[in-house]
Amino acid sequence: MLREIVKIDEEKCVGCGLCTSACQEGALQLIDGKAKLLSDAYCDGLGKCLPNCPVGAITIEKRAAVAFDREIAPKHLMGKTKVSESVNSGGGCPGTRAAVIERKKVSSQVQESKQTSESQLGQWPCQIQLVPVDAPYFDNAHLLVAADCTAFAYANIHNDFMRNKITIIGCPKLDSVNYAEKLTAILKAHQLKSITVLRMEKPCCGGIVNAVKEALVNSGNMIPWNFVIIGTDGSIIEN
């Protein structure tokens, strides 16, 4: 039969898993870091998952598909919930999957002997949503755009990344805004020297890199930029 059903653009999908939580029929599931439609029979085509996708990877299309099965979908959802809870305490998103990071214990004497590092934060505010576009500290600045979690995962972020830079931070998964608009406005209003993007290794964190790319294109100000990926254990995975 011809009916409306969800369509997922895997190239846009960042694997955040927000759509899987929003789907009341359990029709969507993360597989290999991408959202997948498990069966046409599980999808009612109402699109309740659409507003939850932060990157617009889900749309509704009309195509030939089997009818939505109102009886099998709830049964499938019950089974899926039990499996999810037993396998992953952080839900469907790879970025919220629970994990323990084991580290070598350092004696209190060694900790006391270390010098206290000075903060390298050069301005306030630092949250992307709060910084004023016309702030003078953006003029001729080297800009660091950092995902929130990087400051906690990478111990020496102040000296290695924030030194001599203006730092702004955000979370592309939790902040319900398009960072690209604010970054575009900053790039149009100021002549920045460079942009460094610091993100975590989790798929959902890729949104902050995409926002910078979009802002560079939209502003027409293609200055030097690069991104660095931080692992949950504090290592630099890609530089």
SVG drawing of the C-alpha trace seen along z (x, -y; Angstrom):
<svg xmlns="http://www.w3.org/2000/svg" viewBox="-4 -46 60 55">
<polyline fill="none" stroke="black" stroke-width="0.4" points="0.0,0.0 1.1,-3.6 1.4,-5.5 3.5,-8.1 6.5,-6.7 9.7,-8.0 12.8,-8.4 16.3,-8.7 19.2,-10.4 22.2,-8.4 24.7,-11.0 23.1,-13.6 22.4,-11.3 24.9,-11.8 23.8,-8.9 22.4,-10.9 19.5,-8.5 17.0,-11.2 14.6,-9.9 14.7,-6.4 13.4,-7.7 10.7,-9.8 9.3,-6.9 6.5,-5.4 6.3,-2.3 10.0,-1.4 10.4,-1.6 13.7,-3.3 16.9,-1.9 20.6,-2.8 22.6,-0.3 26.4,-0.9 25.9,-4.5 23.1,-5.4 19.3,-5.5 17.5,-2.8 13.9,-2.0 13.5,1.6 10.3,2.4 7.6,0.5 5.0,2.3 6.3,0.6 6.1,-2.9 2.7,-4.8 4.0,-7.6 2.9,-10.4 6.4,-11.7 6.6,-12.3 10.3,-11.6 11.0,-14.5 11.2,-17.4 13.7,-15.5 16.3,-15.2 18.8,-18.0 20.3,-17.8 17.1,-17.3 18.0,-13.8 14.4,-12.5 11.6,-13.4 8.3,-11.9 8.0,-10.4 5.1,-8.7 6.0,-5.3 4.9,-1.7 5.0,-0.1 3.2,2.5 0.4,1.2 1.2,0.1 0.4,3.0 -1.3,1.7 -1.0,5.1 2.6,6.1 4.1,2.7 3.4,2.6 4.6,6.1 7.8,5.3 8.3,2.2 8.0,4.2 10.7,6.6 12.9,3.8 12.7,2.0 13.8,5.0 16.8,5.6 17.9,1.9 17.7,1.7 19.8,4.8 22.5,3.9 22.8,0.1 22.0,-1.9 22.5,-5.1 19.7,-4.6 20.2,-4.3 22.7,-7.1 26.4,-6.1 27.3,-9.4 25.4,-8.6 26.5,-5.0 27.7,-4.3 31.4,-3.4 34.0,-3.4 37.4,-5.0 40.2,-3.4 43.2,-5.5 46.4,-5.1 46.1,-6.5 48.4,-9.4 49.6,-9.8 48.5,-12.9 52.1,-13.9 52.6,-14.1 49.4,-16.0 50.4,-18.6 53.8,-19.1 52.3,-20.1 51.9,-23.8 48.4,-25.1 47.8,-26.0 46.4,-29.5 43.1,-29.8 43.5,-30.8 39.9,-32.0 40.3,-35.4 36.7,-36.7 33.2,-36.3 30.7,-35.0 32.0,-31.9 28.7,-30.0 28.0,-30.3 24.4,-31.4 25.4,-34.1 28.4,-35.8 27.5,-39.1 28.2,-39.1 29.7,-42.6 32.0,-41.9 35.4,-43.6 37.4,-40.6 36.6,-38.8 38.6,-41.3 41.7,-39.7 41.3,-36.8 42.2,-33.1 38.9,-31.4 38.4,-28.1 35.0,-26.6 34.8,-23.7 32.2,-21.1 31.4,-21.3 32.6,-17.9 36.1,-18.4 37.0,-20.6 36.4,-17.7 37.9,-14.9 41.1,-16.7 43.0,-17.7 45.3,-20.4 42.8,-22.2 43.7,-25.6 47.4,-25.4 47.2,-23.2 44.1,-24.8 42.8,-27.9 46.0,-29.8 46.0,-33.0 42.6,-32.2 39.0,-33.4 37.1,-30.4 33.4,-29.7 31.6,-26.5 28.4,-24.6 26.8,-21.2 25.3,-20.4 23.1,-17.7 21.6,-19.5 21.4,-23.1 18.3,-23.5 19.7,-26.2 21.6,-26.4 25.1,-27.4 25.8,-28.1 23.7,-31.3 25.5,-32.8 28.9,-31.8 28.1,-33.2 27.2,-36.6 30.5,-36.6 32.5,-35.9 30.7,-38.6 31.2,-41.2 34.9,-40.4 38.1,-39.5 39.1,-36.4 42.6,-34.9 41.7,-31.2 39.2,-28.8 40.0,-25.6 37.2,-23.2 37.5,-20.9 35.0,-18.0 34.5,-14.7 34.7,-11.3 31.0,-10.6 28.9,-11.0 26.5,-13.6 29.4,-15.9 30.0,-16.2 27.3,-18.9 29.7,-21.5 32.1,-20.9 29.3,-21.0 28.1,-24.4 31.6,-25.9 31.8,-24.6 28.3,-26.1 29.3,-29.4 32.5,-29.7 30.6,-29.0 27.6,-31.3 29.8,-34.2 32.1,-34.0 35.0,-34.4 37.1,-31.2 39.8,-31.7 42.2,-28.9 40.4,-26.3 40.9,-22.8 39.3,-20.4 40.6,-18.1 38.8,-15.0 39.2,-14.1 38.6,-10.6 36.5,-9.9 39.8,-8.8 41.3,-12.2 43.5,-11.2 43.8,-13.2 42.3,-10.8 42.6,-13.1 44.4,-16.4"/>
</svg>
